[in-house]
């Protein structure tokens, strides 16, 4: 038995199945609310504990607890960290990084080399999602694209050629294997469905075997006219699960934490 700490309402999705499986499989379930105070009020639990909630709460807890199952290492979830490790699988390729404050200086170079129909794809390097990635038009101002998002001029941004995505899936990986999957988007609209095609699972397992930011993490796979590609990696503790099989997630992640506890 281990403990699971679940933040109340971290995402729009219903977490009833995840909570039910935690109890059903004999683990401790602790529900907590995010606090605006510097210190987060959470139960005093041992290291064999899994956290699931928001990025903001995870960052506070990383300074406060020693839970093995707090899988949210943002430095390792920077594109500039894992892109060199997983280059052959990337959707956003070719690409370049540059400081956001240098956009105007580099604009002509960026659109000349990475533009398509006067558009370029931009996303933050940071795993903290400083702004929502998307297409910026050459005639559009950077301030309009960022929609008032706060940033520093030194914040790294990734620029890449635009790609038309048909479908997207979220895969949950434990160690070197995918243990659950769910479609979450189809033709640009939210559309969830359990599982994934064999080709998506195969690609997810190749990625998980090649490199892991933490022992548990999520992999987003995109389908285009050219096939299946890695869209991005995210933290397990702070990613929506859509219709991923809750029973498998609880079973595999709990066992992973127990194994890690025995290892250390």
Secondary structure, DSSP 4 states (H G I P E B T S, - for coil): --EEEEETTSSSS--HHHHHHHHHTT-EEEEE---SSSS-------SSEEEES-HHHHHHHHTT---TB----GGGGSHHHHTTTSGGGBSS-SEEEEEGGGHHHHHHHHHHHH-BTTEEEEEESSTT-SS--EEEETTS-HHHHHTT----TT-EEEEE------EEEEEEEETTEEEEEEEEEETTEEEEEES--HHHHHHHHHHHHH--SSSEEEEEEEEETTEEEEEEEEESTTS--TT--HHHHHHHHHHHHHHHHHH-
